[in-house]
Amino acid sequence: MSQPTRSSDVIVVGAGPAGSVAATMLARAGVRVTLLDRARFPRDKICGDAVGLDAVRILRRLDLVQSLHDAGAVPISETLITSPEGKRARFIAPPAPAYKRGFILPRMVLDLALAEAAVKAGATLIEEFKVQAPILEDGRVKGVEGITENGGTASFRAPVVIAADGAHSVLVRALGLRPARSGGRAFAVRAYYEGAEGLGSTLELHYIREILPAYGWIFPTGPSTANVGIGVWGGEGESKRLRALFDSFVNEHPASRERLGRARAVSPVRGWPLDLGNNAGRSSAAGLLVIGDAASFVDPITGEGIGTALVSAELAVHTALKILERGEFSERAFREYDRAWRRKLGWDFRGGVALQHLLARPRAVETVVGRAAKDEVIAAVLSSIVGGAIPKYIAFHPLVLARFAFGKRVPVPGPRRRRGAPSPRS
Ligand SMILES: Cc1cc2nc3c(=O)[nH]c(=O)nc-3n(C[C@H](O)[C@H](O)[C@H](O)COP(=O)(O)OP(=O)(O)OC[C@H]3O[C@@H](n4cnc5c(N)ncnc54)[C@H](O)[C@@H]3O)c2cc1C
């Protein structure tokens, strides 16, 4: 049965981190927002559950961090990176309050909290609504249509639609927007474990020769529970190797044997694709702005995308508010968003792709991790890049390169800090 069309100022499709944060910002700005998701919350999303500092900065501005810690977030205070030959680079962040740190929180909990925050801000959340197509009129997106939880059809209208519907975005496909995935495609799988030992609050990344520049990870979700996973960078075919690689990582890798020797899996091993490092494609059309995974805004070296999802949400909201204020809905007005995200994320993705090529080479990984193991400045740069604290291109800053080449003889001023202030990682 078809339901009457409902209208608002902005429709956000997808209540993942990108969509829920965009909806929260818009609703707080007094805009009428409808947030649509095909799932009913709480719902799972295959992820490593690590929320980096780029995301934390935005969540703090929205005053949402405390509630996420109340919900069980594990603040990260240390990063451990190992090389295939067993070199170990460790970076311990100087003391800082939990709310200023990156953290790990299962997506089942994180995404529910963010969707609830959007509702609290005033957005209308409609669950179990599967968007099937945009409503296109006069060459513009003017809404979406889809299937309701009862199997009926319904449509929603708004002058601005934000596509936050993830890696399989129907809106991106329907509009023929082709993100330039300069970092290629990756696949990753993960499972939750209980009974893990010696986890602490350490983000563990283990580079493995067969899958470089990808890695296996062990991220603590509690004192003895962990999110364990592994990725492969490459096409669809590569994903078939993943299950065997995951088993070998869990059963044979020295770090896993130490942490997971007595642990047991409490979830199936499940995977999801990642489209990496869009740095030049179109992420807008007349009436439409695309954010998060739907726009392939995923870090080309770590596969992290929550931070860039939130950064792009903020940029899209900024453009949407301007468009609504001016009442100008031309394609040109929406293109402003493309310029904004390219300025903010484009170079970061380019730096990430350059690092991705570097880390695909086993010798280079040994050198980088080996150097970080001996030099706390290189370890801090590496861990800040992994933790979303600084842009990737900083790895190619002449001072960092000089320090890398000539060691401690080259003093590198870290990000300027007040005495007692947190490090870039925290
Ligand atoms: C194995 C793995 C590990 C990862 N680990 C990390 C990590 O540790 N840290 C990190 O930062 N990133 C990580 N990522 C990436 C991260 O998961 C994504 O970048 C992030 O989820 C992007 O958020 P999003 O809101 O753009 O999309 P999503 O989280 O995918 O949300 C999209 C939403 O849209 C909804 N939707 C989809 N289609 C429709 C439709 N047709 N109609 C209505 N609703 C729809 C979905 O139900 C979903 O709720 C990992 C990814 C994988 C695969």
The ligand as a MOL file (V3000), in Angstrom:
LIG
                    3D

  0  0  0     0  0            999 V3000
M  V30 BEGIN CTAB
M  V30 COUNTS 53 58 0 0 0
M  V30 BEGIN ATOM
M  V30 1 C 35.8310 -4.7250 9.0030 0
M  V30 2 C 35.8490 -3.2270 9.0630 0
M  V30 3 C 36.5410 -2.5920 10.0840 0
M  V30 4 C 36.5030 -1.1970 10.1890 0
M  V30 5 N 37.0970 -0.6130 11.2650 0
M  V30 6 C 37.0190 0.7110 11.4460 0
M  V30 7 C 37.5320 1.3310 12.6240 0
M  V30 8 O 38.0340 0.6590 13.5450 0
M  V30 9 N 37.4380 2.6700 12.7450 0
M  V30 10 C 36.8530 3.4430 11.7670 0
M  V30 11 O 36.8380 4.6680 11.9030 0
M  V30 12 N 36.3270 2.8770 10.6540 0
M  V30 13 C 36.3760 1.5380 10.4790 0
M  V30 14 N 35.7840 0.9670 9.3780 0
M  V30 15 C 35.0600 1.8290 8.4210 0
M  V30 16 C 33.7100 2.2560 9.0470 0
M  V30 17 O 32.9850 1.1220 9.4140 0
M  V30 18 C 32.9120 3.0910 8.0490 0
M  V30 19 O 33.7640 4.0390 7.4570 0
M  V30 20 C 31.7330 3.8000 8.7320 0
M  V30 21 O 30.7710 2.8680 9.1150 0
M  V30 22 C 31.1170 4.8360 7.7830 0
M  V30 23 O 29.9340 5.3590 8.3480 0
M  V30 24 P 28.6870 5.7830 7.4330 0
M  V30 25 O 27.7220 6.4060 8.3470 0
M  V30 26 O 29.1690 6.5240 6.2540 0
M  V30 27 O 28.1260 4.4130 6.8330 0
M  V30 28 P 27.4880 3.1520 7.5770 0
M  V30 29 O 28.0290 3.0210 8.9300 0
M  V30 30 O 27.6610 2.0040 6.6350 0
M  V30 31 O 25.9500 3.5010 7.7010 0
M  V30 32 C 25.1080 3.4820 6.5850 0
M  V30 33 C 23.6770 3.3820 7.0780 0
M  V30 34 O 22.8230 3.4720 5.9520 0
M  V30 35 C 21.7950 2.5250 6.0610 0
M  V30 36 N 21.3520 2.1970 4.6980 0
M  V30 37 C 22.0520 1.5820 3.7280 0
M  V30 38 N 21.3190 1.4710 2.6120 0
M  V30 39 C 20.1270 2.0360 2.8840 0
M  V30 40 C 18.9330 2.2270 2.1300 0
M  V30 41 N 18.8240 1.7990 0.8670 0
M  V30 42 N 17.8810 2.8210 2.7260 0
M  V30 43 C 17.9530 3.2560 4.0040 0
M  V30 44 N 19.0650 3.0960 4.7740 0
M  V30 45 C 20.1360 2.5060 4.2140 0
M  V30 46 C 22.4410 1.3430 6.7730 0
M  V30 47 O 21.4730 0.5380 7.4210 0
M  V30 48 C 23.3570 2.0640 7.7510 0
M  V30 49 O 22.7340 2.2930 8.9950 0
M  V30 50 C 35.8220 -0.4200 9.2210 0
M  V30 51 C 35.1560 -1.0590 8.1720 0
M  V30 52 C 35.1680 -2.4470 8.0830 0
M  V30 53 C 34.4310 -3.1040 6.9540 0
M  V30 END ATOM
M  V30 BEGIN BOND
M  V30 1 1 1 2
M  V30 2 1 2 3
M  V30 3 2 2 52
M  V30 4 2 3 4
M  V30 5 1 4 5
M  V30 6 1 4 50
M  V30 7 2 5 6
M  V30 8 1 6 7
M  V30 9 1 6 13
M  V30 10 2 7 8
M  V30 11 1 7 9
M  V30 12 1 9 10
M  V30 13 2 10 11
M  V30 14 1 10 12
M  V30 15 2 12 13
M  V30 16 1 13 14
M  V30 17 1 14 15
M  V30 18 1 14 50
M  V30 19 1 15 16
M  V30 20 1 16 17
M  V30 21 1 16 18
M  V30 22 1 18 19
M  V30 23 1 18 20
M  V30 24 1 20 21
M  V30 25 1 20 22
M  V30 26 1 22 23
M  V30 27 1 23 24
M  V30 28 2 24 25
M  V30 29 1 24 26
M  V30 30 1 24 27
M  V30 31 1 27 28
M  V30 32 2 28 29
M  V30 33 1 28 30
M  V30 34 1 28 31
M  V30 35 1 31 32
M  V30 36 1 32 33
M  V30 37 1 33 34
M  V30 38 1 33 48
M  V30 39 1 34 35
M  V30 40 1 35 36
M  V30 41 1 35 46
M  V30 42 1 36 37
M  V30 43 1 36 45
M  V30 44 2 37 38
M  V30 45 1 38 39
M  V30 46 1 39 40
M  V30 47 2 39 45
M  V30 48 1 40 41
M  V30 49 2 40 42
M  V30 50 1 42 43
M  V30 51 2 43 44
M  V30 52 1 44 45
M  V30 53 1 46 47
M  V30 54 1 46 48
M  V30 55 1 48 49
M  V30 56 2 50 51
M  V30 57 1 51 52
M  V30 58 1 52 53
M  V30 END BOND
M  V30 END CTAB
M  END
